[in-house]
Amino acid sequence: MRTTFPVTVHLLFFRENQILLLRRFNTGYEDGNYSVPAGHLDGGETVRMAAQREALEEIGVQIEVENIAFSSVMHRKSDETPLDKDERVDFFVQVKAWVGEPFNAEIDKCDELRWCDVDELPENIIPYVRQAIQNFRDGVVFEEFGWEA
């Protein structure tokens, strides 16, 4: 049997030793917890195209394709709620430069946007996002997350 599952792109924005985080709100998934700007790929778009679209939609900045660098990929099993027992493939990209100052462009889905020291991430960051940030710092490009050994 073939499987189909969501594919997402997560954007890692760094400024000095800080990373841009947003707190999820009113989405029904991980509300109250921090993540990075992210979203599902729409049909007919590349990972980089999705990154450009999500950056504009969520934090109001523009990114040129040449400023999007591959960071890692994660094959993840999610079991946060009984309705969300599924597999996902997550692409993480580093955004090297952007135009505009990030702001909360989706106030119906996010209640805080902040720069956070990568050495002092909040306790309530989504676990797989925390792992992806650590993977970036360690140079790890592939992760299987949430699978029982």
N, C-alpha and C positions, 0 to 999 in steps of 0.2 A: 504494500500500500504506500503510495506517495503521500508525503505530508506537505501541507502549506501552512505557513505561519507568517506573522508580521515581520517586516524588516524596518529597522529604524536607523536614523542617523543622529548621533549626539555630538554637539559642538563644544570643543574645549577652547575657551577664550582665556588667555593668560595675559596678565599685566604685571611685570616684575615677578614677584613670588606669590601672586594672587591669581585665583581662578574665579570666573564669573559663575555664580550660582543663582538659581531661582527657586522659590518655594511654591510647590504645587498647591492649588486651591480650587475646590469646586469641580474637580475632574472625575472623581470616583475612583482614582488610582493614586495611591501614595500621597493623598492630600495631607498637607502639613509638613511634608518632608522635602528636603532640598534635592535638586537635580541640576543638570546643566541644560541649556537650551537643546531641545530634541524634538523629533517628530517622525511619523511614519513616512516611508516613501510612497508617493502616489504612482499609479501606473504611468509608464512612459517617461520616467525621469531617472537620471543617474543619481548616485549618492551625492556627488558634488552639487548637482542641481537642487536636490532636496535640501542640502545644507544651506545653500543660498536662499531658498524660499523660506525655510524655517527661521533663519537669522532675521530676515525682514519681518516676518509675521510675529515672532515672539519678542524680539528686542530692538526692532527698528533700525538695524544696521545693514549696509550693503557689503557684500564680499565678492571679490573677483575670484574666478576659478583657480588662478595660479596661486592664490593665498590660502588655499585649502589643502592641507597635507594629511595623508593617511596616518593614523595613530595605531589603531588596533581594531580587531573584530572579536566579538564575543558571541558564542553560541550559548544561549541562556535558557534555563528551564525556570519558569515562574510559577509560584504556587501561593501568592499572597492572599487570594480569596478562593473559595470553592469555584467561582465562575471564571477564574483566571489561571487555570492549570494548563499552561501551554508552553510551547517552545518559541523562542525568538532569536533572530540574528540581529545583532546591534553593531553598527559601524561607528567608530569613534574617530573624529577628525580634529586636527589642531587648526585653528584659524590663526594665521600668522599676521594678518593685517585686515582692517575693516574701515569703512567710511561711516562716520557718525558716532555718537556716544550712546551706548546701550541704555535703553529704558524699558520699562514694563509696558509692552505694547498689547498684552493680552490680560487685562485686569480681571477678566472673568475666569481665567485659568491659573493665575499667578498672583500672590499677594505680597511678594517681596523679591526684589532683585538686588544682589549685593556681591561685592568683590570680597573674597575670603582668602586668607593666608592658606596655602596648600599644606602647611605643617600644622594647621589648627582648624581642620574641617569640622563643621558642626556634627554633634552626635546624631542628629536626625537627618543625615544624608542617606539617600537610598543605597543599600549595601552594594549592589552591583556597580553603581556609579562611583562609589568610593574605591572599589576594586579597579575600575577602569582608570581612574586618576592615578592610582598607585602603579598600575601597569604602564601608563605613560611615563611616569617618573623612572621606572625600572627598565624601560625599553622592551617590555613584553608586548608582543604584537598579536597573540592569540590566547584566548581564555575560554574554558568551558566552566560555566558558573551555575550553581544551583542543582547540579546532578549529584545524586547519591552515589557514593563509591561502591 
